Amino acid sequence: MSGLMIMLPIALIIAAGFLVFFLWSVKNGDFEDPEMPAHRMILDDNDDADTSIVQKTEQKSAKPEKP
């Protein structure tokens, strides 16, 4: 029984420490976007495939048709 009286306050102090650390992390934005760093290297800012299709269709429409 005396061991419980010693271990319970210690466990509560440790749990409170983890809670404070978690709330501090949330406040600083550590959990804002956890998936983006994993996908950032896959994403491409300049998607060349889409622009090349648009350029080809513009070139075809700009050429005069032969009678």
PQR file with spaces between the fields and no chain letter, atoms N, CA, C, O and H, PARSE charges and radii, in Angstrom:
ATOM       1  N    MET     1       0.824   -1.195    0.000 -0.4000 1.5000
ATOM       2  CA   MET     1       0.000    0.000    0.000 -0.0000 2.0000
ATOM       3  C    MET     1       0.862    1.251    0.000  0.5500 1.7000
ATOM       4  O    MET     1       0.532    2.242   -0.652 -0.5500 1.4000
ATOM       5  N    SER     2       1.976    1.203    0.737 -0.4000 1.5000
ATOM       6  CA   SER     2       2.847    2.379    0.772 -0.0000 2.0000
ATOM       7  C    SER     2       3.532    2.594   -0.585  0.5500 1.7000
ATOM       8  O    SER     2       3.847    3.722   -0.963 -0.5500 1.4000
ATOM       9  H    SER     2       2.244    0.399    1.266  0.4000 1.0000
ATOM      10  N    GLY     3       3.753    1.496   -1.303 -0.4000 1.5000
ATOM      11  CA   GLY     3       4.340    1.619   -2.638 -0.0000 2.0000
ATOM      12  C    GLY     3       3.403    2.338   -3.597  0.5500 1.7000
ATOM      13  O    GLY     3       3.848    3.091   -4.464 -0.5500 1.4000
ATOM      14  H    GLY     3       3.497    0.579   -0.996  0.4000 1.0000
ATOM      15  N    LEU     4       2.106    2.102   -3.438 -0.4000 1.5000
ATOM      16  CA   LEU     4       1.110    2.773   -4.258 -0.0000 2.0000
ATOM      17  C    LEU     4       1.081    4.267   -3.972  0.5500 1.7000
ATOM      18  O    LEU     4       0.895    5.074   -4.882 -0.5500 1.4000
ATOM      19  H    LEU     4       1.745    1.490   -2.734  0.4000 1.0000
ATOM      20  N    MET     5       1.262    4.630   -2.726 -0.4000 1.5000
ATOM      21  CA   MET     5       1.267    6.046   -2.341 -0.0000 2.0000
ATOM      22  C    MET     5       2.496    6.774   -2.894  0.5500 1.7000
ATOM      23  O    MET     5       2.480    7.995   -3.045 -0.5500 1.4000
ATOM      24  H    MET     5       1.413    3.974   -1.987  0.4000 1.0000
ATOM      25  N    ILE     6       3.530    6.040   -3.188 -0.4000 1.5000
ATOM      26  CA   ILE     6       4.739    6.646   -3.766 -0.0000 2.0000
ATOM      27  C    ILE     6       4.638    6.682   -5.297  0.5500 1.7000
ATOM      28  O    ILE     6       4.974    7.684   -5.927 -0.5500 1.4000
ATOM      29  H    ILE     6       3.543    5.048   -3.066  0.4000 1.0000
ATOM      30  N    MET     7       4.173    5.577   -5.878 -0.4000 1.5000
ATOM      31  CA   MET     7       4.154    5.463   -7.336 -0.0000 2.0000
ATOM      32  C    MET     7       3.049    6.295   -7.990  0.5500 1.7000
ATOM      33  O    MET     7       3.238    6.792   -9.100 -0.5500 1.4000
ATOM      34  H    MET     7       3.900    4.763   -5.365  0.4000 1.0000
ATOM      35  N    LEU     8       1.921    6.454   -7.337 -0.4000 1.5000
ATOM      36  CA   LEU     8       0.820    7.212   -7.923 -0.0000 2.0000
ATOM      37  C    LEU     8       1.169    8.682   -8.149  0.5500 1.7000
ATOM      38  O    LEU     8       0.905    9.186   -9.240 -0.5500 1.4000
ATOM      39  H    LEU     8       1.768    6.050   -6.435  0.4000 1.0000
ATOM      40  N    PRO     9       1.745    9.394   -7.188 -0.5600 1.5000
ATOM      41  CA   PRO     9       2.146   10.780   -7.474  0.2800 2.0000
ATOM      42  C    PRO     9       3.239   10.887   -8.541  0.5500 1.7000
ATOM      43  O    PRO     9       3.250   11.829   -9.333 -0.5500 1.4000
ATOM      44  N    ILE    10       4.147    9.926   -8.555 -0.4000 1.5000
ATOM      45  CA   ILE    10       5.201    9.934   -9.573 -0.0000 2.0000
ATOM      46  C    ILE    10       4.580    9.751  -10.964  0.5500 1.7000
ATOM      47  O    ILE    10       4.962   10.436  -11.913 -0.5500 1.4000
ATOM      48  H    ILE    10       4.138    9.160   -7.911  0.4000 1.0000
ATOM      49  N    ALA    11       3.626    8.827  -11.079 -0.4000 1.5000
ATOM      50  CA   ALA    11       2.957    8.595  -12.363 -0.0000 2.0000
ATOM      51  C    ALA    11       2.168    9.831  -12.794  0.5500 1.7000
ATOM      52  O    ALA    11       2.154   10.174  -13.977 -0.5500 1.4000
ATOM      53  H    ALA    11       3.315    8.270  -10.308  0.4000 1.0000
ATOM      54  N    LEU    12       1.520   10.494  -11.854 -0.4000 1.5000
ATOM      55  CA   LEU    12       0.765   11.702  -12.187 -0.0000 2.0000
ATOM      56  C    LEU    12       1.683   12.836  -12.624  0.5500 1.7000
ATOM      57  O    LEU    12       1.334   13.599  -13.525 -0.5500 1.4000
ATOM      58  H    LEU    12       1.532   10.216  -10.894  0.4000 1.0000
ATOM      59  N    ILE    13       2.837   12.958  -12.007 -0.4000 1.5000
ATOM      60  CA   ILE    13       3.805   13.990  -12.403 -0.0000 2.0000
ATOM      61  C    ILE    13       4.331   13.715  -13.811  0.5500 1.7000
ATOM      62  O    ILE    13       4.458   14.635  -14.620 -0.5500 1.4000
ATOM      63  H    ILE    13       3.120   12.339  -11.275  0.4000 1.0000
ATOM      64  N    ILE    14       4.635   12.463  -14.101 -0.4000 1.5000
ATOM      65  CA   ILE    14       5.123   12.105  -15.442 -0.0000 2.0000
ATOM      66  C    ILE    14       4.031   12.349  -16.489  0.5500 1.7000
ATOM      67  O    ILE    14       4.309   12.876  -17.566 -0.5500 1.4000
ATOM      68  H    ILE    14       4.532   11.715  -13.445  0.4000 1.0000
ATOM      69  N    ALA    15       2.789   11.963  -16.172 -0.4000 1.5000
ATOM      70  CA   ALA    15       1.680   12.183  -17.107 -0.0000 2.0000
ATOM      71  C    ALA    15       1.453   13.673  -17.338  0.5500 1.7000
ATOM      72  O    ALA    15       1.191   14.088  -18.467 -0.5500 1.4000
ATOM      73  H    ALA    15       2.564   11.534  -15.297  0.4000 1.0000
ATOM      74  N    ALA    16       1.548   14.473  -16.295 -0.4000 1.5000
ATOM      75  CA   ALA    16       1.391   15.924  -16.445 -0.0000 2.0000
ATOM      76  C    ALA    16       2.514   16.496  -17.304  0.5500 1.7000
ATOM      77  O    ALA    16       2.282   17.404  -18.103 -0.5500 1.4000
ATOM      78  H    ALA    16       1.760   14.136  -15.378  0.4000 1.0000
ATOM      79  N    GLY    17       3.731   15.970  -17.146 -0.4000 1.5000
ATOM      80  CA   GLY    17       4.851   16.416  -17.975 -0.0000 2.0000
ATOM      81  C    GLY    17       4.619   16.117  -19.445  0.5500 1.7000
ATOM      82  O    GLY    17       4.882   16.963  -20.299 -0.5500 1.4000
ATOM      83  H    GLY    17       3.919   15.233  -16.498  0.4000 1.0000
ATOM      84  N    PHE    18       4.128   14.919  -19.750 -0.4000 1.5000
ATOM      85  CA   PHE    18       3.816   14.577  -21.139 -0.0000 2.0000
ATOM      86  C    PHE    18       2.691   15.450  -21.690  0.5500 1.7000
ATOM      87  O    PHE    18       2.731   15.852  -22.853 -0.5500 1.4000
ATOM      88  H    PHE    18       3.914   14.231  -19.056  0.4000 1.0000
ATOM      89  N    LEU    19       1.693   15.744  -20.866 -0.4000 1.5000
ATOM      90  CA   LEU    19       0.600   16.602  -21.311 -0.0000 2.0000
ATOM      91  C    LEU    19       1.095   18.009  -21.619  0.5500 1.7000
ATOM      92  O    LEU    19       0.699   18.602  -22.623 -0.5500 1.4000
ATOM      93  H    LEU    19       1.660   15.417  -19.921  0.4000 1.0000
ATOM      94  N    VAL    20       1.955   18.543  -20.764 -0.4000 1.5000
ATOM      95  CA   VAL    20       2.515   19.881  -20.997 -0.0000 2.0000
ATOM      96  C    VAL    20       3.346   19.885  -22.277  0.5500 1.7000
ATOM      97  O    VAL    20       3.247   20.812  -23.081 -0.5500 1.4000
ATOM      98  H    VAL    20       2.276   18.061  -19.948  0.4000 1.0000
ATOM      99  N    PHE    21       4.159   18.857  -22.468 -0.4000 1.5000
ATOM     100  CA   PHE    21       4.979   18.767  -23.679 -0.0000 2.0000
ATOM     101  C    PHE    21       4.104   18.664  -24.930  0.5500 1.7000
ATOM     102  O    PHE    21       4.398   19.297  -25.944 -0.5500 1.4000
ATOM     103  H    PHE    21       4.240   18.104  -21.815  0.4000 1.0000
ATOM     104  N    PHE    22       3.030   17.869  -24.864 -0.4000 1.5000
ATOM     105  CA   PHE    22       2.129   17.724  -26.009 -0.0000 2.0000
ATOM     106  C    PHE    22       1.441   19.044  -26.334  0.5500 1.7000
ATOM     107  O    PHE    22       1.380   19.436  -27.500 -0.5500 1.4000
ATOM     108  H    PHE    22       2.791   17.355  -24.041  0.4000 1.0000
ATOM     109  N    LEU    23       0.929   19.728  -25.331 -0.4000 1.5000
ATOM     110  CA   LEU    23       0.258   21.007  -25.570 -0.0000 2.0000
ATOM     111  C    LEU    23       1.230   22.054  -26.112  0.5500 1.7000
ATOM     112  O    LEU    23       0.851   22.872  -26.950 -0.5500 1.4000
ATOM     113  H    LEU    23       0.980   19.410  -24.384  0.4000 1.0000
ATOM     114  N    TRP    24       2.461   22.036  -25.649 -0.4000 1.5000
ATOM     115  CA   TRP    24       3.483   22.952  -26.162 -0.0000 2.0000
ATOM     116  C    TRP    24       3.762   22.659  -27.641  0.5500 1.7000
ATOM     117  O    TRP    24       3.929   23.579  -28.441 -0.5500 1.4000
ATOM     118  H    TRP    24       2.769   21.371  -24.968  0.4000 1.0000
ATOM     119  N    SER    25       3.810   21.373  -27.995 -0.4000 1.5000
ATOM     120  CA   SER    25       4.049   20.992  -29.392 -0.0000 2.0000
ATOM     121  C    SER    25       2.900   21.431  -30.292  0.5500 1.7000
ATOM     122  O    SER    25       3.130   21.913  -31.401 -0.5500 1.4000
ATOM     123  H    SER    25       3.674   20.625  -27.345  0.4000 1.0000
ATOM     124  N    VAL    26       1.676   21.270  -29.828 -0.4000 1.5000
ATOM     125  CA   VAL    26       0.517   21.686  -30.617 -0.0000 2.0000
ATOM     126  C    VAL    26       0.515   23.197  -30.789  0.5500 1.7000
ATOM     127  O    VAL    26       0.198   23.703  -31.866 -0.5500 1.4000
ATOM     128  H    VAL    26       1.489   20.879  -28.927  0.4000 1.0000
ATOM     129  N    LYS    27       0.865   23.914  -29.737 -0.4000 1.5000
ATOM     130  CA   LYS    27       0.886   25.379  -29.805 -0.0000 2.0000
ATOM     131  C    LYS    27       1.935   25.871  -30.799  0.5500 1.7000
ATOM     132  O    LYS    27       1.714   26.877  -31.473 -0.5500 1.4000
ATOM     133  H    LYS    27       1.121   23.503  -28.862  0.4000 1.0000
ATOM     134  N    ASN    28       3.063   25.187  -30.902 -0.4000 1.5000
ATOM     135  CA   ASN    28       4.134   25.597  -31.809 -0.0000 2.0000
ATOM     136  C    ASN    28       3.924   25.111  -33.241  0.5500 1.7000
ATOM     137  O    ASN    28       4.734   25.417  -34.116 -0.5500 1.4000
ATOM     138  H    ASN    28       3.242   24.370  -30.355  0.4000 1.0000
ATOM     139  N    GLY    29       2.858   24.364  -33.493 -0.4000 1.5000
ATOM     140  CA   GLY    29       2.542   23.968  -34.859 -0.0000 2.0000
ATOM     141  C    GLY    29       3.238   22.715  -35.344  0.5500 1.7000
ATOM     142  O    GLY    29       3.368   22.523  -36.553 -0.5500 1.4000
ATOM     143  H    GLY    29       2.200   24.116  -32.782  0.4000 1.0000
ATOM     144  N    ASP    30       3.686   21.863  -34.452 -0.4000 1.5000
ATOM     145  CA   ASP    30       4.357   20.644  -34.879 -0.0000 2.0000
ATOM     146  C    ASP    30       3.409   19.652  -35.541  0.5500 1.7000
ATOM     147  O    ASP    30       3.859   18.782  -36.287 -0.5500 1.4000
ATOM     148  H    ASP    30       3.580   22.019  -33.470  0.4000 1.0000
ATOM     149  N    PHE    31       2.125   19.763  -35.290 -0.4000 1.5000
ATOM     150  CA   PHE    31       1.159   18.827  -35.843 -0.0000 2.0000
ATOM     151  C    PHE    31       0.276   19.482  -36.894  0.5500 1.7000
ATOM     152  O    PHE    31      -0.830   19.001  -37.144 -0.5500 1.4000
ATOM     153  H    PHE    31       1.760   20.470  -34.684  0.4000 1.0000
ATOM     154  N    GLU    32       0.721   20.544  -37.504 -0.4000 1.5000
ATOM     155  CA   GLU    32      -0.079   21.256  -38.495 -0.0000 2.0000
ATOM     156  C    GLU    32      -0.319   20.407  -39.745  0.5500 1.7000
ATOM     157  O    GLU    32      -1.466   20.241  -40.161 -0.5500 1.4000
ATOM     158  H    GLU    32       1.619   20.935  -37.301  0.4000 1.0000
ATOM     159  N    ASP    33       0.719   19.879  -40.335 -0.4000 1.5000
ATOM     160  CA   ASP    33       0.590   19.109  -41.565 -0.0000 2.0000
ATOM     161  C    ASP    33       1.607   17.971  -41.544  0.5500 1.7000
ATOM     162  O    ASP    33       2.689   18.111  -42.115 -0.5500 1.4000
ATOM     163  H    ASP    33       1.650   20.014  -39.997  0.4000 1.0000
ATOM     164  N    PRO    34       1.289   16.858  -40.904 -0.5600 1.5000
ATOM     165  CA   PRO    34       2.277   15.793  -40.771  0.2800 2.0000
ATOM     166  C    PRO    34       2.541   15.028  -42.066  0.5500 1.7000
ATOM     167  O    PRO    34       3.578   14.374  -42.173 -0.5500 1.4000
ATOM     168  N    GLU    35       1.654   15.082  -43.046 -0.4000 1.5000
ATOM     169  CA   GLU    35       1.817   14.309  -44.270 -0.0000 2.0000
ATOM     170  C    GLU    35       2.602   15.036  -45.352  0.5500 1.7000
ATOM     171  O    GLU    35       3.198   14.382  -46.208 -0.5500 1.4000
ATOM     172  H    GLU    35       0.811   15.614  -42.959  0.4000 1.0000
ATOM     173  N    MET    36       2.624   16.336  -45.343 -0.4000 1.5000
ATOM     174  CA   MET    36       3.220   17.090  -46.446 -0.0000 2.0000
ATOM     175  C    MET    36       4.715   16.832  -46.636  0.5500 1.7000
ATOM     176  O    MET    36       5.141   16.695  -47.782 -0.5500 1.4000
ATOM     177  H    MET    36       2.140   16.867  -44.648  0.4000 1.0000
ATOM     178  N    PRO    37       5.534   16.758  -45.596 -0.5600 1.5000
ATOM     179  CA   PRO    37       6.956   16.489  -45.857  0.2800 2.0000
ATOM     180  C    PRO    37       7.193   15.167  -46.585  0.5500 1.7000
ATOM     181  O    PRO    37       8.147   15.050  -47.354 -0.5500 1.4000
ATOM     182  N    ALA    38       6.345   14.183  -46.356 -0.4000 1.5000
ATOM     183  CA   ALA    38       6.508   12.904  -47.043 -0.0000 2.0000
ATOM     184  C    ALA    38       6.130   13.003  -48.516  0.5500 1.7000
ATOM     185  O    ALA    38       6.679   12.272  -49.341 -0.5500 1.4000
ATOM     186  H    ALA    38       5.570   14.278  -45.731  0.4000 1.0000
ATOM     187  N    HIS    39       5.208   13.890  -48.857 -0.4000 1.5000
ATOM     188  CA   HIS    39       4.740   14.006  -50.240 -0.0000 2.0000
ATOM     189  C    HIS    39       5.375   15.172  -50.991  0.5500 1.7000
ATOM     190  O    HIS    39       5.169   15.303  -52.197 -0.5500 1.4000
ATOM     191  H    HIS    39       4.763   14.483  -48.186  0.4000 1.0000
ATOM     192  N    ARG    40       6.121   15.999  -50.325 -0.4000 1.5000
ATOM     193  CA   ARG    40       6.672   17.196  -50.960 -0.0000 2.0000
ATOM     194  C    ARG    40       7.626   16.847  -52.097  0.5500 1.7000
ATOM     195  O    ARG    40       7.657   17.546  -53.110 -0.5500 1.4000
ATOM     196  H    ARG    40       6.289   15.892  -49.344  0.4000 1.0000
ATOM     197  N    MET    41       8.398   15.784  -51.945 -0.4000 1.5000
ATOM     198  CA   MET    41       9.350   15.439  -53.001 -0.0000 2.0000
ATOM     199  C    MET    41       8.647   14.842  -54.223  0.5500 1.7000
ATOM     200  O    MET    41       9.224   14.816  -55.310 -0.5500 1.4000
ATOM     201  H    MET    41       8.373   15.216  -51.122  0.4000 1.0000
ATOM     202  N    ILE    42       7.427   14.369  -54.063 -0.4000 1.5000
ATOM     203  CA   ILE    42       6.684   13.823  -55.190 -0.0000 2.0000
ATOM     204  C    ILE    42       6.036   14.939  -56.002  0.5500 1.7000
ATOM     205  O    ILE    42       5.955   14.858  -57.228 -0.5500 1.4000
ATOM     206  H    ILE    42       6.958   14.391  -53.180  0.4000 1.0000
ATOM     207  N    LEU    43       5.579   15.967  -55.320 -0.4000 1.5000
ATOM     208  CA   LEU    43       4.890   17.064  -55.994 -0.0000 2.0000
ATOM     209  C    LEU    43       5.862   17.885  -56.828  0.5500 1.7000
ATOM     210  O    LEU    43       7.017   18.073  -56.446 -0.5500 1.4000
ATOM     211  H    LEU    43       5.645   16.033  -54.324  0.4000 1.0000
ATOM     212  N    ASP    44       5.393   18.366  -57.955 -0.4000 1.5000
ATOM     213  CA   ASP    44       6.214   19.174  -58.840 -0.0000 2.0000
ATOM     214  C    ASP    44       5.510   20.508  -59.035  0.5500 1.7000
ATOM     215  O    ASP    44       4.333   20.549  -59.392 -0.5500 1.4000
ATOM     216  H    ASP    44       4.454   18.213  -58.266  0.4000 1.0000
ATOM     217  N    ASP    45       6.228   21.590  -58.803 -0.4000 1.5000
ATOM     218  CA   ASP    45       5.624   22.910  -58.944 -0.0000 2.0000
ATOM     219  C    ASP    45       5.292   23.226  -60.396  0.5500 1.7000
ATOM     220  O    ASP    45       4.252   23.822  -60.678 -0.5500 1.4000
ATOM     221  H    ASP    45       7.184   21.557  -58.513  0.4000 1.0000
ATOM     222  N    ASN    46       6.154   22.836  -61.308 -0.4000 1.5000
ATOM     223  CA   ASN    46       5.939   23.092  -62.735 -0.0000 2.0000
ATOM     224  C    ASN    46       5.603   21.773  -63.414  0.5500 1.7000
ATOM     225  O    ASN    46       6.485   20.951  -63.659 -0.5500 1.4000
ATOM     226  H    ASN    46       6.998   22.352  -61.079  0.4000 1.0000
ATOM     227  N    ASP    47       4.362   21.581  -63.707 -0.4000 1.5000
ATOM     228  CA   ASP    47       3.941   20.352  -64.362 -0.0000 2.0000
ATOM     229  C    ASP    47       4.071   20.547  -65.870  0.5500 1.7000
ATOM     230  O    ASP    47       3.181   21.105  -66.512 -0.5500 1.4000
ATOM     231  H    ASP    47       3.646   22.249  -63.508  0.4000 1.0000
ATOM     232  N    ASP    48       5.186   20.084  -66.427 -0.4000 1.5000
ATOM     233  CA   ASP    48       5.496   20.303  -67.838 -0.0000 2.0000
ATOM     234  C    ASP    48       4.544   19.548  -68.770  0.5500 1.7000
ATOM     235  O    ASP    48       4.292   20.001  -69.886 -0.5500 1.4000
ATOM     236  H    ASP    48       5.909   19.631  -65.905  0.4000 1.0000
ATOM     237  N    ALA    49       4.026   18.436  -68.337 -0.4000 1.5000
ATOM     238  CA   ALA    49       3.152   17.655  -69.204 -0.0000 2.0000
ATOM     239  C    ALA    49       1.874   18.418  -69.521  0.5500 1.7000
ATOM     240  O    ALA    49       1.434   18.424  -70.671 -0.5500 1.4000
ATOM     241  H    ALA    49       4.231   18.068  -67.430  0.4000 1.0000
ATOM     242  N    ASP    50       1.278   19.051  -68.546 -0.4000 1.5000
ATOM     243  CA   ASP    50       0.030   19.780  -68.789 -0.0000 2.0000
ATOM     244  C    ASP    50       0.262   20.992  -69.682  0.5500 1.7000
ATOM     245  O    ASP    50      -0.555   21.260  -70.563 -0.5500 1.4000
ATOM     246  H    ASP    50       1.635   19.046  -67.612  0.4000 1.0000
ATOM     247  N    THR    51       1.343   21.727  -69.484 -0.4000 1.5000
ATOM     248  CA   THR    51       1.587   22.917  -70.297 -0.0000 2.0000
ATOM     249  C    THR    51       1.942   22.539  -71.727  0.5500 1.7000
ATOM     250  O    THR    51       1.606   23.280  -72.651 -0.5500 1.4000
ATOM     251  H    THR    51       2.006   21.509  -68.768  0.4000 1.0000
ATOM     252  N    SER    52       2.609   21.413  -71.937 -0.4000 1.5000
ATOM     253  CA   SER    52       2.951   21.023  -73.304 -0.0000 2.0000
ATOM     254  C    SER    52       1.695   20.668  -74.094  0.5500 1.7000
ATOM     255  O    SER    52       1.631   20.933  -75.294 -0.5500 1.4000
ATOM     256  H    SER    52       2.882   20.812  -71.186  0.4000 1.0000
ATOM     257  N    ILE    53       0.711   20.084  -73.455 -0.4000 1.5000
ATOM     258  CA   ILE    53      -0.538   19.760  -74.145 -0.0000 2.0000
ATOM     259  C    ILE    53      -1.261   21.037  -74.543  0.5500 1.7000
ATOM     260  O    ILE    53      -1.786   21.139  -75.652 -0.5500 1.4000
ATOM     261  H    ILE    53       0.763   19.869  -72.479  0.4000 1.0000
ATOM     262  N    VAL    54      -1.289   22.002  -73.648 -0.4000 1.5000
ATOM     263  CA   VAL    54      -1.951   23.273  -73.941 -0.0000 2.0000
ATOM     264  C    VAL    54      -1.231   23.994  -75.066  0.5500 1.7000
ATOM     265  O    VAL    54      -1.882   24.562  -75.943 -0.5500 1.4000
ATOM     266  H    VAL    54      -0.863   21.919  -72.747  0.4000 1.0000
ATOM     267  N    GLN    55       0.095   23.987  -75.065 -0.4000 1.5000
ATOM     268  CA   GLN    55       0.864   24.671  -76.106 -0.0000 2.0000
ATOM     269  C    GLN    55       0.635   24.014  -77.465  0.5500 1.7000
ATOM     270  O    GLN    55       0.531   24.715  -78.472 -0.5500 1.4000
ATOM     271  H    GLN    55       0.624   23.526  -74.353  0.4000 1.0000
ATOM     272  N    LYS    56       0.555   22.695  -77.516 -0.4000 1.5000
ATOM     273  CA   LYS    56       0.338   22.012  -78.791 -0.0000 2.0000
ATOM     274  C    LYS    56      -1.036   22.331  -79.359  0.5500 1.7000
ATOM     275  O    LYS    56      -1.178   22.538  -80.565 -0.5500 1.4000
ATOM     276  H    LYS    56       0.640   22.125  -76.699  0.4000 1.0000
ATOM     277  N    THR    57      -2.034   22.373  -78.513 -0.4000 1.5000
ATOM     278  CA   THR    57      -3.374   22.690  -79.017 -0.0000 2.0000
ATOM     279  C    THR    57      -3.459   24.138  -79.460  0.5500 1.7000
ATOM     280  O    THR    57      -4.180   24.444  -80.410 -0.5500 1.4000
ATOM     281  H    THR    57      -1.919   22.205  -77.534  0.4000 1.0000
ATOM     282  N    GLU    58      -2.746   25.036  -78.801 -0.4000 1.5000
ATOM     283  CA   GLU    58      -2.731   26.440  -79.221 -0.0000 2.0000
ATOM     284  C    GLU    58      -2.021   26.587  -80.561  0.5500 1.7000
ATOM     285  O    GLU    58      -2.446   27.383  -81.398 -0.5500 1.4000
ATOM     286  H    GLU    58      -2.161   24.787  -78.029  0.4000 1.0000
ATOM     287  N    GLN    59      -0.947   25.831  -80.777 -0.4000 1.5000
ATOM     288  CA   GLN    59      -0.216   25.906  -82.036 -0.0000 2.0000
ATOM     289  C    GLN    59      -1.068   25.366  -83.185  0.5500 1.7000
ATOM     290  O    GLN    59      -1.039   25.908  -84.290 -0.5500 1.4000
ATOM     291  H    GLN    59      -0.602   25.184  -80.098  0.4000 1.0000
ATOM     292  N    LYS    60      -1.812   24.317  -82.930 -0.4000 1.5000
ATOM     293  CA   LYS    60      -2.665   23.755  -83.980 -0.0000 2.0000
ATOM     294  C    LYS    60      -3.772   24.726  -84.362  0.5500 1.7000
ATOM     295  O    LYS    60      -4.114   24.852  -85.538 -0.5500 1.4000
ATOM     296  H    LYS    60      -1.836   23.876  -82.033  0.4000 1.0000
ATOM     297  N    SER    61      -4.326   25.402  -83.383 -0.4000 1.5000
ATOM     298  CA   SER    61      -5.415   26.335  -83.686 -0.0000 2.0000
ATOM     299  C    SER    61      -4.887   27.619  -84.323  0.5500 1.7000
ATOM     300  O    SER    61      -5.644   28.310  -85.004 -0.5500 1.4000
ATOM     301  H    SER    61      -4.048   25.300  -82.428  0.4000 1.0000
ATOM     302  N    ALA    62      -3.623   27.956  -84.123 -0.4000 1.5000
ATOM     303  CA   ALA    62      -3.060   29.186  -84.686 -0.0000 2.0000
ATOM     304  C    ALA    62      -2.656   29.009  -86.150  0.5500 1.7000
ATOM     305  O    ALA    62      -2.582   29.995  -86.884 -0.5500 1.4000
ATOM     306  H    ALA    62      -3.009   27.395  -83.570  0.4000 1.0000
ATOM     307  N    LYS    63      -2.396   27.785  -86.588 -0.4000 1.5000
ATOM     308  CA   LYS    63      -2.002   27.544  -87.975 -0.0000 2.0000
ATOM     309  C    LYS    63      -3.209   27.722  -88.894  0.5500 1.7000
ATOM     310  O    LYS    63      -4.303   27.242  -88.598 -0.5500 1.4000
ATOM     311  H    LYS    63      -2.456   26.985  -85.992  0.4000 1.0000
ATOM     312  N    PRO    64      -2.996   28.418  -90.012 -0.5600 1.5000
ATOM     313  CA   PRO    64      -4.114   28.558  -90.968  0.2800 2.0000
ATOM     314  C    PRO    64      -4.344   27.239  -91.695  0.5500 1.7000
ATOM     315  O    PRO    64      -3.403   26.515  -92.019 -0.5500 1.4000
ATOM     316  N    GLU    65      -5.586   26.954  -91.939 -0.4000 1.5000
ATOM     317  CA   GLU    65      -5.916   25.718  -92.641 -0.0000 2.0000
ATOM     318  C    GLU    65      -5.755   25.914  -94.145  0.5500 1.7000
ATOM     319  O    GLU    65      -6.040   26.991  -94.669 -0.5500 1.4000
ATOM     320  H    GLU    65      -6.351   27.542  -91.676  0.4000 1.0000
ATOM     321  N    LYS    66      -5.304   24.883  -94.830 -0.4000 1.5000
ATOM     322  CA   LYS    66      -5.124   24.935  -96.278 -0.0000 2.0000
ATOM     323  C    LYS    66      -6.473   24.733  -96.957  0.5500 1.7000
ATOM     324  O    LYS    66      -7.253   23.868  -96.559 -0.5500 1.4000
ATOM     325  H    LYS    66      -5.072   24.008  -94.404  0.4000 1.0000
ATOM     326  N    PRO    67      -6.745   25.542  -97.990 -0.5600 1.5000
ATOM     327  CA   PRO    67      -8.039   25.393  -98.690  0.2800 2.0000
ATOM     328  C    PRO    67      -8.088   24.200  -99.586  0.5500 1.7000
ATOM     329  O    PRO    67      -9.107   23.954 -100.231 -0.5500 1.4000
